């Protein structure tokens, strides 16, 4: 209700003032609203059309939505020039739903509800385009991506350069996003629309002095927060000079007020249940990224309707394969014979894990297979290189589950996580975390000045994760004998050329040593405790972050 009534269009055209929202907040101190409360304030408002929809009667749902759209159109028509784009969109939507209504009327025994209509609307909003071309006197052209005519421009700015937008999802069913053109030919992948879009992009870049590709790096209702595959292609495979492509960031100030939820007794109780079951680095990161999403997933336990991104899916498969390959040599040194055995087995293992019961590599699996196979091959070669140079690598743990009860005042917090790999490199313990995303940095430095930010700022998520793993490693009953040792922590990530790179995280470099347990207790642990304390503090409300 709060999300709907806070929407900018709803407030502008249907509420005028925010009095209803304020009254609902004052009169209602629970997480739920009764229908009578909504009716009390909205029964004479055009918004009541959508709140009285019967959610399981498809015919009435569509009739009500068409009625609401027509009311909305009438309001937009009061200033046709100002609301040109909105009118275009909503007129197309009305036609779309009318067609849907005809299909429903002609089809017997069609079992559809409000969620199905919402999914159909989402598909419409992803695939429908409004042609818009405009030139003002200062020489600014505003057009659609494929409407750009080939002139010489000083500056071209392409917005929404996200995966699924450019190229559109509906033009690409094979999703072969990172596969180079030469590999497409070998695999006999014919994706004419994707090739057309990429060719069109290269022409735009060639005909401009500067080209800016702007993409959103956080997910929302429209996109996954992943940059377009074309950026990967330009960086890895294309002859286009990436010196022309920059990554600007324009902070956008939203006028919409964030949703604020006070931590009620029931919410505090749910938080205590969570810390009793276990608090992971990913849960802390979710709270840092957006406390409202944390509330939805961890307190209300709502399932995420979004599909798992390619990166997460590929990451899970790679972790599983590396565990199977390296488990047999746990508590042993890596030898050249071990490397040869893994090189012999990894390719059929990738097929086995990826395909499960299927027999043929096709569609998405072809894309996944290429990426996973390449990563695993490079990872084994990364270890092989050090062994050949005479370094001793002793594998201690692979995908090790670790946990510890941390006492904060009277509260007992169970911290837990999974460490990807713990080994000894020439006698020095390493705690390593695998990442599949490309890395351009060679090392990460943690200073006494920025240590607090690491537990609050989402940009430091990987460092925060490893700092928590270090603490769990220090406290692990199995690894107690290592408490006095100073471990190295690092991220294992592919470079732009595909080779595997270890990115060391240097903690308090000024000390000229890796972190000890005593040093961790003094300089790091207080900030971890503060982050968890703030998360649990009843006086600090859950405040939505608006990106």
C-alpha positions as a printed Julia matrix, in Angstrom:
547×3 Matrix{Float64}:
   0.0     0.0     0.0
   2.78    2.42    0.96
   4.66    1.68   -2.26
   1.54    2.29   -4.4
   0.46    5.46   -2.6
   4.04    6.83   -2.65
   4.33    6.51   -6.44
   4.97    9.86   -8.13
   2.18    9.5   -10.74
  -0.34    8.29   -8.16
   0.4    11.22   -5.88
   0.37   13.75   -8.71
  -2.9    12.72  -10.35
  -4.93   10.88   -7.7
  -3.93   12.06   -4.23
  -2.77   15.64   -4.82
  -1.59   15.73   -1.22
  -0.07   13.05    0.94
  -2.76   13.19    3.66
  -4.11    9.68    3.05
  -0.67    8.13    3.4
  -0.06   10.04    6.63
  -3.44    9.03    8.09
  -2.89    5.37    7.25
   0.52    5.5     8.92
  -0.83    7.18   12.06
  -3.89    4.97   12.5
  -2.2     1.68   11.69
   0.79    0.39   13.63
   0.9    -3.15   12.21
   2.29   -4.48    8.91
  -1.21   -5.1     7.5
  -4.22   -3.0     6.49
  -7.85   -4.04    6.54
  -9.96   -3.41    3.45
 -12.32   -1.17    5.45
  -9.4     1.14    6.34
  -8.47    1.54    2.67
 -12.1     2.05    1.66
 -12.54    4.73    4.33
 -10.1     7.04    2.5
 -10.22    5.85   -1.11
 -13.87    4.88   -1.8
 -14.49    8.27   -3.48
 -11.13    8.27   -5.23
 -10.53    6.83   -8.72
  -7.82    4.66   -7.13
 -10.58    2.57   -5.55
 -11.08    0.94   -8.97
  -7.86   -1.04   -8.61
  -8.23   -1.83   -4.91
 -11.63   -3.47   -5.33
 -10.44   -5.8    -8.12
 -11.29   -9.46   -7.48
  -7.85  -11.03   -7.78
  -9.06  -14.44   -8.97
 -11.6   -13.37  -11.62
  -9.65  -12.72  -14.83
 -12.54  -11.06  -16.67
 -13.22   -8.58  -13.85
  -9.49   -7.91  -13.44
  -9.17   -6.85  -17.09
 -12.39   -4.78  -17.07
 -11.25   -2.93  -13.92
  -7.76   -2.3   -15.33
  -9.19   -0.89  -18.57
 -11.46    1.38  -16.51
  -8.49    2.63  -14.47
  -6.38    3.2   -17.6
  -9.15    5.31  -19.14
  -9.41    7.43  -15.99
  -5.63    7.9   -16.07
  -5.7     8.83  -19.78
  -8.31   11.47  -19.08
  -6.05   13.09  -16.49
  -3.02   12.97  -18.82
  -5.0    14.57  -21.65
  -5.33   17.77  -19.59
  -1.75   18.52  -20.69
  -1.21   16.51  -23.85
   2.15   18.08  -24.79
   3.71   17.59  -21.37
   2.57   13.97  -21.06
   3.17   12.9   -24.65
   5.26    9.82  -23.79
   2.98    8.67  -20.97
  -0.07    8.96  -23.24
   1.66    6.95  -25.97
   2.61    4.22  -23.54
  -0.75    3.96  -21.78
  -2.68    4.01  -25.07
  -0.62    1.06  -26.3
  -1.2    -0.66  -22.96
  -4.97   -0.18  -23.28
  -4.94   -1.81  -26.76
  -2.75   -4.63  -25.42
  -5.13   -5.4   -22.53
  -8.17   -5.13  -24.84
  -6.6    -7.82  -27.07
  -5.89   -9.9   -23.99
  -9.54   -9.5   -22.93
 -10.72  -10.79  -26.34
  -8.47  -13.87  -25.99
  -9.85  -14.52  -22.48
 -13.44  -14.16  -23.73
 -12.88  -16.64  -26.58
 -10.91  -19.19  -24.54
 -12.79  -21.53  -22.23
 -11.41  -22.87  -18.94
  -8.58  -20.34  -18.78
  -7.19  -20.33  -15.22
  -5.5   -16.94  -14.76
  -5.21  -14.65  -11.73
  -3.82  -11.21  -10.86
  -0.18  -12.45  -10.72
  -0.45  -13.75  -14.28
  -1.75  -10.38  -15.46
   1.16   -8.66  -13.71
   3.68  -10.97  -15.44
   2.04  -10.21  -18.8
   2.28   -6.48  -18.04
   5.98   -6.86  -17.16
   6.56   -8.58  -20.5
   4.74   -5.7   -22.23
   6.85   -3.05  -20.44
  10.07   -4.89  -21.4
   9.24   -5.35  -25.06
   7.1    -2.36  -26.07
   8.86    0.66  -27.57
   7.72    4.22  -28.16
   9.35    5.87  -31.14
  10.65    9.26  -30.06
  12.9    11.49  -32.15
  13.5    15.11  -31.27
  16.04   17.77  -32.17
  16.28   21.12  -30.41
  17.99   24.29  -31.58
  21.18   23.55  -29.67
  21.83   20.43  -31.74
  20.66   17.84  -29.2
  19.07   14.76  -30.79
  16.95   12.41  -28.66
  16.17    9.13  -30.43
  15.75    5.42  -29.89
  18.89    3.26  -30.11
  18.1     1.76  -33.52
  16.7     5.08  -34.82
  20.1     6.79  -34.74
  20.94    7.92  -38.26
  24.59    7.84  -39.18
  25.92   11.38  -38.99
  29.11   12.68  -37.43
  28.35   13.55  -33.8
  30.67   15.2   -31.32
  29.17   13.27  -28.4
  26.82   10.28  -28.32
  25.26    9.25  -24.99
  23.5     5.88  -24.94
  21.47    5.32  -21.78
  20.07    2.06  -20.33
  23.03    0.13  -21.69
  22.05   -2.88  -19.58
  21.8    -6.58  -20.35
  18.31   -7.32  -21.65
  17.8    -3.75  -22.89
  20.62   -3.52  -25.48
  20.32   -6.04  -27.05
  16.7    -6.69  -25.99
  15.91  -10.01  -24.34
  13.17  -10.8   -26.81
  15.64  -10.7   -29.72
  17.98  -13.18  -28.13
  16.82  -16.59  -26.99
  20.27  -18.16  -26.96
  21.84  -15.72  -24.5
  25.4   -16.26  -25.72
  26.52  -13.01  -24.14
  30.28  -13.4   -23.68
  31.03  -15.67  -26.62
  33.44  -14.06  -29.12
  32.51  -13.86  -32.81
  35.09  -16.5   -33.79
  33.64  -18.89  -31.2
  30.13  -18.22  -32.56
  31.33  -19.41  -35.94
  32.91  -22.54  -34.47
  29.77  -23.32  -32.5
  27.61  -22.45  -35.56
  25.54  -19.98  -33.58
  23.4   -17.87  -35.86
  22.04  -14.86  -34.01
  21.23  -12.31  -36.68
  19.51   -9.78  -34.4
  22.38   -9.67  -31.91
  24.91   -9.25  -34.72
  22.75   -6.43  -36.14
  22.63   -4.62  -32.78
  26.39   -4.95  -32.22
  27.15   -3.82  -35.78
  24.84   -0.82  -35.25
  26.7     0.05  -32.03
  30.11   -0.09  -33.72
  28.86    2.25  -36.47
  27.59    4.73  -33.86
  30.99    4.69  -32.11
  32.85    5.15  -35.4
  30.7     8.16  -36.36
  31.21   10.01  -33.05
  34.17   11.67  -31.38
  33.13   10.49  -27.92
  30.66    7.75  -26.95
  29.33    7.27  -23.43
  27.63    3.98  -22.54
  25.61    4.51  -19.37
  24.22    1.51  -17.51
  22.66    0.99  -14.11
  24.79   -1.22  -11.85
  22.02   -1.95   -9.34
  18.94   -4.11  -10.09
  15.47   -2.64  -10.21
  12.01   -3.56  -11.58
  13.18   -3.15  -15.2
  16.72   -4.53  -15.39
  19.02   -6.98  -13.62
  21.75   -4.41  -12.89
  24.14   -6.22  -15.25
  25.96   -4.26  -17.94
  25.28   -5.19  -21.55
  27.2    -8.12  -23.02
  28.34   -5.66  -25.74
  30.59   -3.93  -23.19
  32.28   -7.28  -22.5
  32.69   -7.82  -26.25
  34.26   -4.42  -26.77
  36.64   -4.98  -23.83
  37.64   -8.53  -24.77
  36.99   -9.29  -28.42
  36.55   -6.15  -30.46
  39.04   -3.99  -32.33
  37.21   -0.88  -31.12
  39.44    1.31  -28.96
  38.08    1.3   -25.42
  39.81    4.63  -24.84
  36.71    6.2   -26.39
  34.42    4.55  -23.85
  34.24    5.96  -20.34
  32.07    5.02  -17.38
  30.44    8.17  -16.05
  28.27    8.13  -12.96
  25.46   10.64  -12.67
  23.84   10.6    -9.22
  20.08   10.95   -9.7
  18.17   12.5    -6.83
  14.75   10.93   -6.53
  11.87   13.05   -5.3
  10.14    9.97   -3.92
  10.47    9.65   -0.18
  11.96    6.38    1.04
   9.81    3.83    2.84
  10.58    3.85    6.57
   9.64    0.92    8.8
  10.1     1.13   12.55
  11.52   -2.0    14.17
   8.44   -3.27   15.99
   8.51   -6.06   18.59
   7.63   -8.62   15.91
  10.48   -7.41   13.67
  12.95   -7.52   16.59
  11.76  -11.05   17.36
  12.39  -12.07   13.72
  15.87  -10.5    13.85
  16.68  -12.5    16.99
  15.52  -15.68   15.24
  17.8   -14.79   12.32
  20.91  -14.25   14.46
  20.14  -17.5    16.3
  19.99  -19.46   13.0
  22.97  -17.63   11.55
  23.99  -14.29   10.09
  26.14  -14.49    6.95
  28.26  -11.82    5.18
  25.71  -11.86    2.33
  22.9   -10.97    4.79
  24.92   -8.02    6.13
  25.64   -6.93    2.54
  21.91   -7.14    1.7
  21.16   -4.84    4.65
  23.89   -2.43    3.51
  22.62   -2.47   -0.07
  18.99   -1.84    0.84
  17.5    -2.42    4.32
  14.04   -2.7     2.73
  15.13   -5.69    0.62
  16.61   -7.22    3.78
  13.21   -6.71    5.44
  11.39   -8.4     2.55
  13.71  -11.41    2.33
  14.89  -11.99    5.91
  11.95  -10.72    8.0
   8.91  -11.33    5.78
  10.71  -14.28    4.1
   9.36  -13.34    0.67
  10.76  -15.35   -2.21
  12.68  -13.39   -4.82
  10.6   -13.46   -8.02
  13.6   -12.47  -10.17
  15.46  -15.11  -12.17
  18.95  -16.01  -11.0
  21.45  -13.98  -13.02
  23.87  -15.7   -15.39
  26.75  -14.7   -13.14
  25.24  -16.38  -10.05
  24.26  -19.51  -11.96
  27.72  -19.86  -13.52
  29.37  -19.11  -10.16
  27.45  -21.92   -8.4
  28.42  -24.45  -11.07
  32.11  -23.4   -10.99
  32.22  -23.72   -7.18
  30.71  -27.22   -7.41
  33.17  -28.35  -10.1
  36.24  -27.01   -8.26
  35.11  -28.75   -5.06
  34.79  -32.1    -6.9
  38.22  -31.64   -8.56
  40.14  -30.52   -5.46
  38.46  -32.64   -2.74
  40.58  -35.76   -3.5
  43.8   -33.82   -2.79
  42.63  -32.22    0.47
  45.25  -32.48    3.23
  47.88  -33.02    0.52
  50.32  -31.04   -1.59
  49.33  -30.23   -5.17
  51.65  -32.16   -7.48
  52.12  -32.14  -11.25
  50.45  -35.58  -11.32
  47.4   -34.08   -9.55
  47.3   -31.27  -12.11
  47.44  -33.73  -15.02
  44.65  -35.8   -13.46
  42.44  -32.72  -13.06
  43.2   -31.59  -16.63
  42.13  -35.03  -17.85
  38.86  -35.01  -15.86
  37.63  -31.41  -15.84
  36.02  -31.29  -19.3
  33.71  -34.34  -18.9
  32.98  -33.14  -15.34
  31.82  -29.72  -16.63
  29.42  -31.49  -19.02
  28.17  -33.8   -16.28
  27.48  -31.04  -13.74
  26.08  -28.6   -16.31
  23.83  -30.97  -18.25
  22.69  -33.15  -15.32
  20.36  -35.62  -17.11
  20.37  -33.89  -20.51
  22.49  -35.23  -23.36
  23.02  -32.33  -25.77
  24.75  -28.99  -25.13
  22.51  -26.34  -26.69
  20.93  -22.93  -26.06
  21.88  -21.42  -22.69
  23.95  -24.49  -21.81
  26.27  -23.82  -24.76
  26.94  -20.34  -23.41
  27.44  -21.63  -19.84
  29.68  -24.48  -21.02
  32.1   -22.16  -22.81
  32.44  -19.78  -19.83
  32.71  -22.52  -17.15
  35.14  -24.69  -19.12
  37.41  -21.7   -19.79
  37.4   -20.61  -16.11
  38.12  -24.1   -14.71
  40.89  -24.69  -17.27
  42.57  -21.37  -16.42
  42.14  -22.02  -12.67
  43.97  -25.39  -12.87
  46.69  -23.77  -15.01
  47.04  -21.03  -12.36
  47.92  -23.64   -9.71
  50.12  -25.54  -12.22
  52.24  -22.46  -12.87
  53.21  -22.11   -9.17
  53.89  -25.83   -8.73
  56.18  -25.85  -11.79
  58.16  -22.96  -10.28
  58.76  -25.06   -7.17
  56.2   -23.51   -4.8
  54.51  -25.84   -2.32
  50.71  -25.55   -2.16
  49.06  -27.63    0.57
  45.25  -27.84    0.26
  43.65  -27.66    3.71
  39.95  -27.03    3.0
  37.64  -26.64   -0.02
  34.18  -25.03    0.41
  34.64  -25.11    4.18
  31.55  -24.27    6.28
  32.59  -22.23    9.31
  30.58  -20.66   12.15
  31.09  -19.09   15.57
  28.9   -17.62   18.32
  29.81  -13.94   18.8
  28.67  -12.35   22.06
  27.47   -8.74   21.78
  26.25   -7.69   25.21
  23.59  -10.19   26.22
  22.98  -11.27   22.62
  24.53  -14.36   21.08
  25.03  -13.96   17.32
  25.82  -16.98   15.19
  28.11  -15.86   12.37
  28.51  -18.35    9.54
  29.8   -18.64    5.99
  31.5   -20.86    3.43
  35.2   -20.27    2.7
  35.95  -21.28   -0.88
  39.52  -22.42   -0.23
  42.02  -22.54    2.62
  45.55  -23.6     1.7
  49.18  -23.11    2.65
  51.45  -21.48    0.09
  55.1   -22.11    1.01
  53.98  -22.4     4.65
  51.78  -19.25    4.68
  48.04  -19.78    5.19
  45.81  -18.3     2.49
  42.04  -17.73    2.77
  40.74  -17.39   -0.78
  37.41  -16.44   -2.31
  36.52  -17.23   -5.95
  34.9   -14.57   -8.17
  33.99  -15.0   -11.85
  33.75  -11.3   -12.73
  36.67   -9.66  -14.54
  39.05   -7.68  -12.36
  41.07   -4.62  -13.36
  42.65   -4.02   -9.95
  45.81   -5.8    -8.82
  45.46   -5.39   -5.04
  43.16   -4.01   -2.33
  44.55   -2.01    0.59
  42.69   -1.77    3.9
  43.82    1.07    6.14
  42.91    2.06    9.69
  41.07    5.04    8.18
  38.67    3.09    5.94
  38.08   -0.03    8.06
  34.66    1.18    9.34
  33.42    1.87    5.79
  34.14   -1.72    4.81
  31.28   -2.98    7.02
  28.8    -0.34    5.74
  29.71    0.51    2.14
  28.46   -1.93   -0.55
  31.55   -1.19   -2.68
  33.64   -3.15   -0.16
  31.42   -6.26   -0.1
  34.18   -8.69   -1.16
  36.63   -7.3     1.4
  33.99   -7.38    4.16
  33.18  -11.0     3.31
  36.82  -12.05    3.63
  37.36  -10.07    6.85
  34.43  -11.96    8.42
  35.86  -15.24    7.09
  39.21  -14.41    8.74
  37.44  -14.0    12.09
  35.58  -17.29   11.65
  38.87  -18.97   10.69
  40.58  -17.56   13.78
  37.75  -18.9    15.99
  37.23  -22.25   14.27
  37.76  -25.13   16.7
  39.35  -27.19   13.91
  41.87  -24.46   13.13
  42.65  -23.24   16.66
  46.29  -24.15   16.25
  46.59  -21.43   13.58
  45.37  -18.62   15.85
  48.87  -17.18   16.25
  49.6   -17.3    12.51
  49.01  -14.4    10.14
  46.91  -15.49    7.16
  46.85  -13.93    3.72
  43.38  -13.18    2.36
  42.67  -12.7    -1.32
  40.22  -12.87   -4.19
  40.74  -15.24   -7.12
  39.37  -13.57  -10.24
  39.93  -13.67  -14.03
  41.82  -10.81  -15.7
  40.52   -9.18  -18.88
  42.68  -11.58  -20.95
  41.09  -14.56  -19.2
  44.08  -15.55  -17.03
  43.4   -16.16  -13.33
  44.71  -13.53  -10.91
  45.06  -13.53   -7.13
  44.11  -10.1    -5.79
  45.71   -9.77   -2.34
  43.9    -7.78    0.34
  46.55   -5.97    2.35
  45.27   -5.26    5.87
  46.98   -2.34    7.64
  49.98   -2.37    5.34
  51.72    0.1     7.61
  52.26   -2.78   10.09
  54.37   -4.56    7.44
  52.76   -7.89    8.34
  49.55   -9.82    7.72
  46.89   -9.5    10.37
  47.21  -11.43   13.63
  44.33  -12.45   15.9
  45.3    -9.85   18.51
  45.47   -7.12   15.88
  42.08   -8.21   14.48
  40.46   -7.99   17.94
  41.71   -4.43   18.43
  41.35   -2.9    14.94
  38.66   -4.87   13.07
  36.29   -6.69   15.42
  34.84   -3.5    17.04
  33.58   -2.33   13.63
  32.02   -5.73   12.83
  30.28   -5.65   16.23
  29.07   -2.08   15.57
  27.61   -3.06   12.17
  25.68   -5.98   13.69
  24.58   -3.87   16.7
  23.16   -1.18   14.38
  21.31   -3.86   12.39
  19.67   -5.12   15.6
  19.15   -1.7    17.28
  15.35   -1.13   17.82
  15.85    2.65   17.67
  17.32    2.54   14.12
  14.43    2.08   11.65
  14.55    0.16    8.37
  14.98    2.89    5.76
  14.7     2.12    2.06
  17.66    3.14   -0.09
  16.59    4.8    -3.32
  19.19    4.39   -6.07
